[in-house]
Amino acid sequence: MNKLLFCGLAGLLILSGCKKDVVPTAAETTTETVGRVAVQNIEFDYLTARGQLKLEDRDGTTTSAYSMRMKKDSIIWVSVQPGLGIEAARMKITQDSVYLMNRLHREYLAKDYSFLSKRFNVEMNYEVMQAILLGNYQPQGQEKVMDAGDLQHIQQLRTNLLFDYFISEQNQKLQQLNVLDQFTGNTITVKYNSFQEVGQVAFAHEMAAQVWQKGQGATFTLNHSKVTTTSEVLDFPFTVPADYKRL
């Protein structure tokens, strides 16, 4: 998968930092069983998170603060703030479109998923992005379930993408996700760590993803300092100034 696409995805995960306080409410948990698979996915109306992101690639290391907001199954909103309260970029993802605003270069992008899939040669959609950011497991119609010590190993083939999920038997949370593009050999490995309670549900406060494409690698790490779920309606502002150039 393309690094730019993944960074945009990961940038989504940086969705937190509301300007107003939200009222924490208990997150709900659902246990989905497909064959012998048992997993606890986090359920909510709205979610916010904030923390630090780090990108490491051949060009060096970049760090930044981020804030994220999410309306489940509807909108993912991210603000990237390198420092001093300055916003460098803002992103909004909906069920059918991706919007990105680069404030440093005064330009923006508004595209649908078909454009992204053709450009980056990988099938992407909102549901996959949301699940990766949340560390949620997505059951599919046909999958192979295997035991791997203290982990459940579930393998799925979705067109040309091979998904390998590793779920803890102890807390029933996703610990690692491997995605292999069988056509190109490109891979993504996502590891979930530092589980803390959000409401009544364990939630990974660290997500570390390694992306390999055409022999080149990049690592993207998100460290959430605060994650909150709420039933209070949140805003997802995305107004592009008239003088910004559309890409």
Secondary structure, DSSP 8 states (H G I E B T S, - for coil): --HHHHHHHHHHHT----SS-------EEEEEEETTEEEEEEE-SEEEEEEEEEEEETTEEEEEEEEEEEETTTEEEEEEE-BTTB--EEEEEESSEEEEEETTTTEEEEEEHHHHHHHHTS---HHHHHHHHHT-----SS-EEEEETTEEEEEEEETTEEEEEEEETTT--EEEEEEEETTT--EEEEEEEEEEEETTEEEEEEEEEEEEETTEEEEEEEEEEEEEEESS---------TT-EE-
